[in-house]
Amino acid sequence: MTCGPSASEYGPVVGPVYDGPVKPSIGVLALQGDVREHVSALEQSGARAVPVRRPAELEAVDGLVLPGGESTTIDKLLRIFELRDLLVERIGQGLPVYGSCAGMILLADRVIDGSHDQQTVGGIEMTVRRNAFGRQVDSFETNLEMAGIAGGALPATFIRAPWVEEVGTGVEILARVPDGRDDAAAGRIVAVRQGALLATSFHPEITGDARVHELFVTIVKE
Ligand SMILES: NC(=O)CC[C@H](N)C(=O)O
């Protein structure tokens, strides 16, 4: 028995009114680290940001951000939450991923000074040195030029950050610590891209300058 007119009597089913380009759905791995900051930087950059904690959520996104935090902890949680193998698989299939700081470490094929059982997800042919700039008290801010980012120098915050020690031939170097410092940090590689994988040693998500996230959204749309 039916109540009221059938669907066909209303005419064809009409979906939501289309009012512009579809926003890509970008996940932020939400196991540990500064998730909220990435969510708001992504929203500011024209994406729909979704926290990712479950395999089904990871399956559904068009791109993923690995936030800053503690790479050893995120590594362990990825395995406990049964996300690690799926993430490796999706990266192999071309999923765009952006990693900042601890996220950069997770995207590296090799780590120097990792904890003894630390694993990475990998994907970028590079060796990173963990905690390369020193301890928490050696955290610092600087402005740097980054390839692919228009509009002048970018504010960059380094918090117990890694640097990139060496890269393979497929890796594009996007930024280095400016020269003119008198320490070992001058000239170090701090932003790279390999295909759809992007990584920075620093945390653009806490500066209010969303240009790195805009670059990542562009990569996801490609
Ligand atoms: N701000 C950060 O993400 C710090 C990274 C941290 N030192 C690690 O090894 O994972």
The ligand as an ORCA input file, in Angstrom:
! r2SCAN-3c Opt
* xyz 0 1
  N      56.773     18.525     15.192
  C      56.949     17.269     14.847
  O      56.164     16.652     14.111
  C      58.133     16.623     15.480
  C      58.504     15.292     14.883
  C      59.148     14.417     15.922
  N      60.430     14.931     16.332
  C      59.268     12.996     15.394
  O      60.286     12.433     15.388
  O      58.307     12.435     14.972
*
